[in-house]
Amino acid sequence: MKSDSLKNKIQAWRFDYWSLFFIFLSFYWLWQKNPVIGDPDGFYHAKIAQILGQGKILHALPWMQFSTLAENFTDHHFLYHIFLIPFVRFSDPLWGVKIAAVLFATLAVLSFYWLLKKLNITFAWLFSLLILTLPNLNFRWSLIKTNSLSFILCLFFIYALLKNKNKLLFALSWLFVWLYGGWPIIFPILLAYFVSIWLNNKISSVKIHYHWQKIIWSLGGILAGLISHPYWPENLYFYWQQVIQIGLINLGNQFAVGGEWYGASFFKILSSAPHLFILSWLFIILLVFNYQKLTQKTTFSLLLSFGFLLLTIKSSRYIEYFLPFLLLFVSFAANDLKSIFNRQNIKNFWLKLNIYLKTYTAISLSILLIVVIPLILNKALTFNLPQRLAFDRFAAASAWLKNNTPEQSIVFHDDWDQWPMLFYHNQKNYYLIGLDPTFMHNYSLDLHQLYLDLGSGQETDDLATTIKEKFHSNYILLEKENKKEELKNALVADQNISLVYEDQEVEIYQIN
């Protein structure tokens, strides 16, 4: 009998996990089927993984000459890049990292389902399937970034909190620091957990010390991760730049930074998942009137969702956490409500309604099923990665630079986000700045301001002398898509500068 029971469990596991695996593997592959990268950083991650795969741990990035990273580089995606090494061994590393993105995103869905199953959530498979209807989340998970792997660690961290596994909290905190510089998101998760315990009045005088141990174990894991990191202690200054200046303070009001660091309006966030918002508001109302049924994990997930909603309003990138946490709340809340609204209660409620309310309810449900849900699914299934960043972005111009300029000569480029593609295709040359303009801002306020003035056309006098003396460059790459006409006109007008290369993407000028 026991062997039959075990066999049935194994068969059930195979069906639900493998069905989700193949559904989402196919789904995410549809997003990645074209030879494009959704975000410039994908080129950087592919190249760093290649270099790491050759046994080289970079402690400097001389390819960013006017950056704090030029002489003091911290790979804050160190573990992520190690995970990418097998994939960049493909004949085309960019296809390799796209396959990795498909696999990691699929594993994130399976981890979500695993957590629901571990917490005995009803309809766990269907709730996991709802991830298909979240295009903004799936876009973020389809980028060549740590987004999906980071979320997986968050799910295991939540599991360790709810199941009182302190050693696992320590190990996960340690791994998070090695995986990704976004490890401070552990703190809002811990805060939401302890507030939920307080609200649900679960801590007795005997258990206070026991629960506080979770913070100690988590902080211990973070500290161990920082100290054991291959970049210790230089990583501390880097985290100040990445976590505080870029992530928390965000200097986007002073100069243009990555689009993901700018805030999103509440209505834009609402439109990304209207069905989840409708369900969450409905469940909140029902649980307010039945608060005795509210479990601590539901309160926890609600606070977690609200906290990351605020973070998303501040920086749109946090939608990759907010949406799945909101779905987590919906699944937890539905589980709490099942004891209130069982089949018999629903039947009795329906029988008490008059003909007008029955008609209204039937029409509303029909519209939801026939119109709203198909529209959401259509939007989700037809969404694609932007086509702008093809695999060969700047490849031709990079080849020209490689073949026609001295080794390690500095190329002046007119925008910081061009760097990942230039770096990927050509490491023979050096460049100015990449990844984020804050690194140049910290390197030299004056040079960064001059760089901004040159790009905006506010500084046009004697460009040849200015660029050569201030940026030590004899070559200037101008991207046509940026349409910086003032800079282009000043380059053309300068008799000491001549156009030496042009294609559909860029123009390259040389200082004579």
N, C-alpha and C positions, 0 to 999 in steps of 0.2 A: 504493500500500500504506500509506504514512504517513497519507494523508488518511482511509483506512478505519479505521486504528487510532485516530486522533484522534476520529473520529466515534463509534466504539464507546465510547471513554472518556467522551465527552460524554453519550452516551445512558445509560451506567451511572451517571454522576454525577447525571443528572436523575432516575433512578429511585430511587436510595437516599436522596439528600438530600430530594427532593420527597415521597417516601413518608413519611419521618420527619416532615417539616414538616407534612403534612396530618394525620397520626395525632396528633401532639402539639398541634397547633393546635386540633383538635376536642376533644381530651382536656382541655386547659386551659380551653377555653371552657365545658365542662360545669361546671367549678368556678366560673366567673364568671357563669353565666347568670342568677343572681338579683340583684336590686338591693340588695346588701349589700356592706359593706366588712369584710374579715376582721380589721382591726386599726385602732385609732383614728388612728394616724399617717397612714393613707391620706388622710384628710380634709385634714390639714396639707400633705402633699405636693401634693395637687391645688390647694389655694389658693395655695401659694408659687409653683407653676408658672404659675398664672394671673397673679399679680402680676409675675413675671419676664417673662412674655410681653407685658406692657404696657410693658416697658422699665425697670422699677423694680428696682434691686438694693437690698434692704433691709439696712441696717446696724444696725437696732434693731428690737426687737419690743415696742412699748409695750403690746401686747395681753396681755403677761405682766408686770404691774406689779411683782410681788414676785419677780423673777428676775434673775439676772446677765445674761440675754439681753435685758432690757428696753432697755438702753442700749448693749449690746455683743453684737450678734448675728453669728454666723458661719454661713452656709449651707454646712454640710459635705457636702451633697448637690448642690452647685451644678451639676455637669455632668448629673447625673440629672434635675434639674428642667428643664434646657435640653432634654433628650431628651423630656420630658413635654409641652413647650409645644404641639407640633402636636396632641396628643391632647386637651388641655383646651380646645381650640377647638370641640369637639363641643357640641351643644346642651345636653347635660348633661355637665359635666366629669368627674363621677364615673364615668359609663360610659366616657368617654375613657381615664381612667387604668386602668380594668379591661381595656380592649382592649390598652393598652400592656403590662400585666402578662402577658397571654396571649402577645403577640408576643415579649417579652423572655425569658419562660420557654422558649418554643419555640426561640429562638435559642441558649439555653444548652444545650439537648439537641443541636442541630446542631453547636455548638462542641465538645461532648464527642465526638461522632462524628468530627468533623474531626480532632481530636487523635489519636484512635485510628488513623484512616486514615494520618495523617502519620507515625505511629510503626510502621506496618505490623503492626497488631494483627489477628489472625485473628478472624473473627466480630464485627467492630466494630459492625455494624448490630444484631446481636442483643443485644450488651452495652448498646448505647444504648437499645434497646427496654426493657431491664430497669428503666429509670427510671420506667416506668409503675407498677412494683410498690413504689415508695417513697413512701407517702402523706405521711409527715412532711416529706420533702424537697419534695414537690409543694405541700404547704400553705405552706411558707415561700416558695417561688417564686411562689405565687399572691397573696401579700400585695403591697400597693402600697408596695414598698420596693425598695432597690437589690440585693436578694439575688441575683437571677439575673444581673444585669449584673456584679456584683462577681465572681461565679463565672466568668463568661466571661473577665474579665481575668486571673483566677488560672490558667485553662487556657492562655491565650496566654503568660503568664509562665512556666509550666512548660515549654511548648514552647520558649521562648527560652532557658531554662536548659539543656535537653537538647540543643538544636541549636546552642549556643554563639553566640547572636545578641545581642551586648552592647548594640548600639544600640537594639534592640527592647526589651531590659530597661529601658533608660533611658526610652524613650518610654512604656512601660506603667506604670512607677513614677510618672511625672509624671501620666499620665491618672488613675491610681488615686487620687492625692491630690485631684484635682479632682472625681472621681466621688463619693467617699464617705469619711467619716471613719474607716472601718474599714481604711484602707490599711496599718496596722501588721501585718496578717496576712501581709504580704510577708516579715516576719522569720522566722516559723516555717517558711515554705516554703523560704527560703534555708538555714536551719539543717538541715532534713531533707535538702536536696540535698547539702550538704557532708559531713554525717555518712555519707550513702549512698556518696559517693565514697571516703571514708576506709575504710568497711567493705569495699568492693569492691576496695580497693587499686588504684585507677585513676590516682592522682596520682603521676607520676614527678617527680624533681627538676627536670626541664625544664619541666613543665607546671604547677607549683604557682602561679607568678606569673600564668599565663594564666587559671587558674580563679579566683584571688582578684580578678581584674579584674571578675568578675560582680558581686561585692559592691560594688565601687567604682561601677560603672555604675548599679546599682540604687539605692544611697544618693544618687548624684548626681541621679537622676531624682526621688527623693523630695524632696530639697532644692530642686530647681528647681520642683517642683510647689508646695511650701510658699511659696516666695518670690514666685512669679508669680501666686499665688492672689489673686483680687479682695479677699480679706479679710486679706491680710498687713498688719501683723504680729499683728493682734488674734486671728487664728486659733490662735496658739500657746497662749494661755490657754484658748481653747475646747477644744483637743485635750487639754490637761491635764485638763479636766473630763470630756470625753467618753471619751477613751481610757484614762486612768489611773484617775480616780475612779469612773466609771460602769462601764467595761469591765473593768479589771484588778482594782482594789480592791473595787468593788461594795459600796455602803453598804446593801444590802438587809437586813443584820442589824440596822440601826438604825431603818429605816422601810421601808414598802412601796414597791417599785420595780416596773418592768415584769416580767411573768411570765417573759419570755424570758431575763432576767438571772439567774434562779435555776437551780441545777444540776439535772441529770437523773440518776437512778440508772442503774447499768450495765444492770440488768435491763430497765428501761424502754427504754433505747437498743437493747438486744438484741431486744426485742419489735417494734421499729420496722422491722427488716429481718432476720428470722431466717435467711432463705435466703442472704443475703450473708455473715452470720457463719459459717454452716455451710461455705460454699464457701471462705471465707478461711482458716478453721482447717484444712480439708482440704488446701488448697494450701500452707499454711505447713508442715504436716507432711511433705508430699511433697517440698517444696523443701529442707527441712532435710537429707533423705537424698540429695538430688541438688543440693547447693549449687553444684556446678560450672556448672550450667545457669542459676543466678540472675544476672540482668542488673542493672545499676546502676539502671535506671529502675524495676524491680520493687522493689528495696530502698528506693528513694526514695519510691515510692507507699505502701509498707508503713509507713515512718517517718512519712510525712505523715498517714496514717490514724490511727496511734497517737497522734500529737500532737494531732490535732483530736478524737480520742475523749476525751482528758484535758480539753481545753477544753470539750467538750460536757458532761462530768460537772460541770465548774465552772459553766457557763452553757449552758442548753439551746439557745440560739439557734444555736450553732455546729454543730448537726446539719445545717444547710444546706450545710456544707462537708464534714463527716465522712462522710456517706452517699455522696456522689458520689466522694469520694477513696477510700473503701473499694471502690466499684465499679470505680474506676480500677485499684486494686491487683489485684482479681480478674481483670480483663481482661489486665493485664500478666503476672500469674502464670500464667494459662492459656496465654498465648503462650509463656512459658518452658517450660512442661511439654509442649507439643505435640510437641517433639522426643523426649521420653522415652516418652510414651504415644501413639504413632502407632497407626494402625488394626491393623497386624499384631501389635504388642505387646499391645494390648487383647484381640485374638482369642486369642492364645496364653495370656494370663492367664486368660481365661474357660474355655478348654479344660482348664486345670490344676485348676480348682475341682471339688470333689466335688458330688454331687447336692444335699446339704443346703445348702452355701454358695450354690449357684446358685439354689436355691429362696428362700433368705433374701434374696439380692441382688435377685431379681426382685420379691419382695413389697415390699421397701423402696423400690425405684424406682417401683413401681406406686402406693404410698401417696403418695410425693412428687409424682408427676404427677397423680394423680386427686384427692387430698385437699388436700395442703399448698399447692401452687401455685394451685389454684382459690380456696382460702380467702384467700390473699394478694392475688390479683387482685380478688376480690370486695370486700375491705376497701379496696383502692386505688381502685377505680372507683366506689364508693358514698360515698366521703368528700366532704364539702362544707364550704365556709366557714361559720363560725358565723353564725347568722341574727340575732344581737342588734343589730348595727350597721347598720341600714337606712339608705338614702340620706337619709331625712328625720329621722334621729335628732336630737332637740332642735330641729328646724326650726320647729315651732310656737312653742315657748318663745322661741326666738331672735327670731322675728318680733314677738312681744309686747314683748320687751325693746327691740327696734329702734324700735317705734312708741310706746312709753310711758315711755321713760327718756331723760334728757339725753345728748347725744353725749359720748363718752369717759368716761361714768360707769362706775365699777368695779363689777363683779358678783362677789360672794363666792360661789364654788361649792365644794361639799363634797368634791370629789376632783380630783386633778391630771389624770387621764386623760380628763376631760370636755372639756378645753380644745380639742382639735383640731376636734370637732364644733361647738362654740360659735364658734370662730374662723372656721370655714368658712362658717357660715350668717350670721354677724353680726360685721362689723368695726367697727360703729359704737360698740359698747361695749368696755371693757377688762375684763380678767379678772386672776386672781391668778398662776397657774402652769400649765405644761404641759410635755409631752415627757418630762420626768423630774424628780422632786422634788429631785434633787441641785442643780439650778440655784437653787431657793429656799433650800436648805440653805446654799449658799455665799453667797447674798444676805444672809441674816440667820438665824443659828442660833436666836435668841430668837423671831422671828416664825414660823419654820418649826415650832418646837416648839409654839407657841401654836396654830398652824393644825392640827397633829396632835391637840392636846388638845381643840380645839373639835370636830373631826370624830369623835373617839372618845367624846365626852360627858364627858371629865374636867374640862372648863372650861365651866360652865353659868351662872355668875353674871353678871347684867347684860349679856346678849349684845348688846343694842342699842348700849350704850356701847363695849364691847370691839371689836366689828366696825367700828363707825363711826370710832373713834379710831385703832385699830391698822391697819385695812385700807382706810380711807377709802371705805367702801362703804355705800350705802343699800339695796342689793338683794341678796338671798340666794337662791341657787338650790340646791334640795335634790332630789337624784335619788332617786326612790322605790325603785329597784332596790337601792340601797346599804343600805337599811333601817337608817339611823342614827337609831334611835328616841330615844336620849337627846338628841341635838341637836334633833330635831323637837319633842320635848316641851318643851325649854327655849325654843324659838322660840315655840311656842304659848302658853307660860305668861308670856312677857314682854309686858307691856301696851303697850310702845312698838314692838311688831312686829306686823304684820298680814299675813294671807295675801291676795295680790292676783291670783294666777294659779295655775291647776292644770290639768294634763292627765294622761294615762295615764303619762307618763314622769317629770314633775317637778312640784314646787311652788315658787313664787316668793313670797318674803316681802319686805315693804318696811319699813324702819325709819321710823317716823313722825317 
